Amino acid sequence: MFLFLKKTIVFIMEIKYMLPAIIFSSAIFILFNRRLLETGIFEFNPNYLVGKNLFNLPVEEWLFLLVISFFSFSVYLLVADRFANFEKHKPFIAISAVLLLFFGFEAWTSREKLVPFFIFFLLVIYFGYTLFRNRFKIHLAKFFISYLIVAIPFLIIKAILNSLPVILYNNEYILGLRLFNMPIEEFAYLFLLMLINITIFEYLRDNHLY
């Protein structure tokens, strides 16, 4: 009980650094999703929605981003606590360099498909910038471990939503590869969302801006 209360207090104390990160990342994904919805690249099945929209997007989409973001932060803080003394960052820097090349390759090969191109192109820019920022390199191990943990429930939730189906995709604009009914580029979507959130969070926290 004491440990639970301690971790809850730590989480609450860090919210002031989480909120700016969530607002910034959500703005990017909300604008992108809204554009995709308006152009018919994907659509929501009204049979599974409450019918309330905010800026032309279902409130469920807003809530999904908030839930995933806060859940990612809770996992990240837990991992940071459990691996506080983990110092082996070089292997993760090497993995990051390989991933950056992969993201660049995918952005180039999927340039005619808007959804994966946008995600991988942003990943190349943002992840590349992140790797050249020496301050975040010490957090790479915690980030990758957190991502692998979050990816499991993310896959389960997305697989259920796409099986119902809650979201309908135009296959001309996605890669067409699926894992348990989830488009494979959704993993990159989660990676980018977590990366933006956690890099901003660590920057604000490390610099004690407020």
C-alpha positions as semicolon CSV with decimal commas, in nm:
position;residue;x (nm);y (nm);z (nm)
1;M;0,000;0,000;0,000
2;F;0,285;0,239;0,090
3;L;0,464;0,169;-0,239
4;F;0,142;0,227;-0,433
5;L;0,086;0,561;-0,258
6;K;0,448;0,659;-0,311
7;K;0,431;0,592;-0,686
8;T;0,095;0,769;-0,711
9;I;0,240;1,078;-0,541
10;V;0,543;1,072;-0,773
11;F;0,313;1,047;-1,076
12;I;0,099;1,341;-0,958
13;M;0,408;1,553;-0,891
14;E;0,528;1,494;-1,248
15;I;0,198;1,588;-1,415
16;K;0,310;1,950;-1,450
17;Y;0,577;1,826;-1,692
18;M;0,349;1,577;-1,865
19;L;0,069;1,816;-1,960
20;P;0,272;2,042;-2,197
21;A;0,408;1,731;-2,368
22;I;0,061;1,579;-2,408
23;I;-0,087;1,905;-2,536
24;F;0,188;1,944;-2,797
25;S;0,180;1,583;-2,920
26;S;-0,201;1,567;-2,918
27;A;-0,221;1,884;-3,127
28;I;-0,003;1,722;-3,396
29;F;-0,199;1,398;-3,406
30;I;-0,540;1,563;-3,378
31;L;-0,466;1,790;-3,675
32;F;-0,332;1,496;-3,874
33;N;-0,625;1,268;-3,791
34;R;-0,873;1,544;-3,866
35;R;-0,716;1,591;-4,209
36;L;-0,728;1,217;-4,278
37;L;-1,093;1,209;-4,175
38;E;-1,184;1,504;-4,396
39;T;-1,015;1,350;-4,700
40;G;-1,175;1,008;-4,645
41;I;-0,849;0,825;-4,582
42;F;-1,011;0,672;-4,275
43;E;-1,348;0,703;-4,104
44;F;-1,511;0,611;-3,776
45;N;-1,802;0,370;-3,762
46;P;-2,090;0,569;-3,605
47;N;-2,240;0,247;-3,465
48;Y;-1,965;0,239;-3,201
49;L;-1,952;0,611;-3,114
50;V;-2,149;0,826;-2,873
51;G;-2,197;1,085;-3,147
52;K;-2,014;1,375;-2,982
53;N;-1,745;1,556;-3,181
54;L;-1,479;1,811;-3,090
55;F;-1,320;1,998;-3,382
56;N;-1,480;1,744;-3,618
57;L;-1,320;1,449;-3,440
58;P;-1,510;1,204;-3,216
59;V;-1,447;1,259;-2,846
60;E;-1,337;0,895;-2,832
61;E;-1,030;0,985;-3,040
62;W;-0,938;1,263;-2,798
63;L;-0,983;1,030;-2,501
64;F;-0,777;0,758;-2,668
65;L;-0,480;0,994;-2,711
66;L;-0,506;1,109;-2,348
67;V;-0,533;0,756;-2,210
68;I;-0,242;0,622;-2,417
69;S;-0,026;0,922;-2,326
70;F;-0,090;0,901;-1,950
71;F;-0,051;0,524;-1,954
72;S;0,281;0,560;-2,138
73;F;0,401;0,806;-1,878
74;S;0,302;0,578;-1,591
75;V;0,495;0,290;-1,749
76;Y;0,793;0,514;-1,821
77;L;0,812;0,640;-1,462
78;L;0,787;0,285;-1,332
79;V;1,065;0,169;-1,567
80;A;1,277;0,470;-1,470
81;D;1,238;0,374;-1,106
82;R;1,317;0,005;-1,158
83;F;1,614;0,071;-1,389
84;A;1,746;0,382;-1,216
85;N;2,103;0,247;-1,211
86;F;2,103;0,099;-1,561
87;E;2,404;0,251;-1,736
88;K;2,437;0,050;-2,060
89;H;2,317;0,310;-2,309
90;K;2,553;0,243;-2,602
91;P;2,361;-0,063;-2,734
92;F;2,043;0,144;-2,743
93;I;2,220;0,422;-2,929
94;A;2,324;0,166;-3,190
95;I;1,968;0,029;-3,209
96;S;1,841;0,385;-3,250
97;A;2,079;0,450;-3,540
98;V;1,956;0,134;-3,718
99;L;1,593;0,233;-3,653
100;L;1,657;0,580;-3,792
101;L;1,786;0,427;-4,116
102;F;1,482;0,198;-4,125
103;F;1,243;0,490;-4,073
104;G;1,413;0,679;-4,354
105;F;1,385;0,379;-4,585
106;E;1,016;0,335;-4,503
107;A;0,944;0,705;-4,555
108;W;1,102;0,685;-4,901
109;T;0,935;0,361;-5,009
110;S;0,591;0,468;-4,879
111;R;0,604;0,823;-5,016
112;E;0,293;0,760;-5,228
113;K;0,091;0,644;-4,925
114;L;0,009;0,942;-4,706
115;V;-0,040;0,776;-4,365
116;P;0,286;0,579;-4,336
117;F;0,483;0,852;-4,517
118;F;0,373;1,119;-4,269
119;I;0,451;0,902;-3,968
120;F;0,790;0,777;-4,087
121;F;0,893;1,117;-4,223
122;L;0,820;1,282;-3,888
123;L;1,004;0,999;-3,714
124;V;1,314;1,059;-3,926
125;I;1,314;1,429;-3,839
126;Y;1,222;1,405;-3,472
127;F;1,409;1,086;-3,386
128;G;1,716;1,209;-3,574
129;Y;1,708;1,533;-3,378
130;T;1,661;1,337;-3,055
131;L;1,966;1,120;-3,120
132;F;2,186;1,426;-3,173
133;R;2,068;1,570;-2,844
134;N;2,320;1,427;-2,598
135;R;2,093;1,493;-2,302
136;F;1,829;1,242;-2,409
137;K;2,071;0,959;-2,487
138;I;2,081;0,860;-2,119
139;H;1,704;0,804;-2,134
140;L;1,701;0,582;-2,445
141;A;1,711;0,254;-2,253
142;K;1,412;0,353;-2,037
143;F;1,228;0,474;-2,345
144;F;1,274;0,151;-2,542
145;I;1,179;-0,070;-2,249
146;S;0,870;0,142;-2,187
147;Y;0,775;0,129;-2,554
148;L;0,791;-0,251;-2,565
149;I;0,570;-0,272;-2,256
150;V;0,313;-0,019;-2,381
151;A;0,304;-0,178;-2,728
152;I;0,140;-0,495;-2,590
153;P;-0,184;-0,341;-2,453
154;F;-0,180;-0,096;-2,744
155;L;-0,185;-0,388;-2,989
156;I;-0,468;-0,559;-2,799
157;I;-0,684;-0,244;-2,791
158;K;-0,620;-0,159;-3,155
159;A;-0,685;-0,518;-3,263
160;I;-1,024;-0,510;-3,090
161;L;-1,116;-0,169;-3,234
162;N;-1,021;-0,273;-3,587
163;S;-1,200;-0,608;-3,557
164;L;-1,537;-0,457;-3,464
165;P;-1,460;-0,240;-3,676
166;V;-1,458;0,102;-3,508
167;I;-1,214;0,254;-3,759
168;L;-1,234;0,193;-4,134
169;Y;-0,921;0,256;-4,344
170;N;-0,885;0,327;-4,714
171;N;-0,625;0,064;-4,808
172;E;-0,488;0,283;-5,087
173;Y;-0,329;0,512;-4,828
174;I;-0,178;0,258;-4,587
175;L;0,089;-0,009;-4,624
176;G;-0,167;-0,289;-4,623
177;L;0,023;-0,504;-4,374
178;R;-0,174;-0,595;-4,061
179;L;-0,105;-0,767;-3,732
180;F;-0,421;-0,893;-3,561
181;N;-0,624;-0,656;-3,783
182;M;-0,408;-0,357;-3,685
183;P;-0,220;-0,174;-3,965
184;I;0,149;-0,229;-3,901
185;E;0,229;0,143;-3,918
186;E;0,032;0,190;-3,595
187;F;0,345;0,070;-3,411
188;A;0,534;0,364;-3,563
189;Y;0,242;0,590;-3,466
190;L;0,280;0,480;-3,103
191;F;0,659;0,518;-3,119
192;L;0,629;0,876;-3,243
193;L;0,361;0,967;-2,988
194;M;0,568;0,830;-2,698
195;L;0,889;0,983;-2,830
196;I;0,741;1,334;-2,850
197;N;0,580;1,304;-2,508
198;I;0,882;1,168;-2,324
199;T;1,147;1,390;-2,485
200;I;0,950;1,703;-2,396
201;F;0,879;1,565;-2,050
202;E;1,248;1,495;-1,982
203;Y;1,356;1,831;-2,121
204;L;1,117;2,021;-1,895
205;R;1,205;1,809;-1,594
206;D;1,582;1,820;-1,645
207;N;1,585;2,196;-1,689
208;H;1,341;2,272;-1,406
209;L;1,178;2,542;-1,615
210;Y;0,897;2,582;-1,360
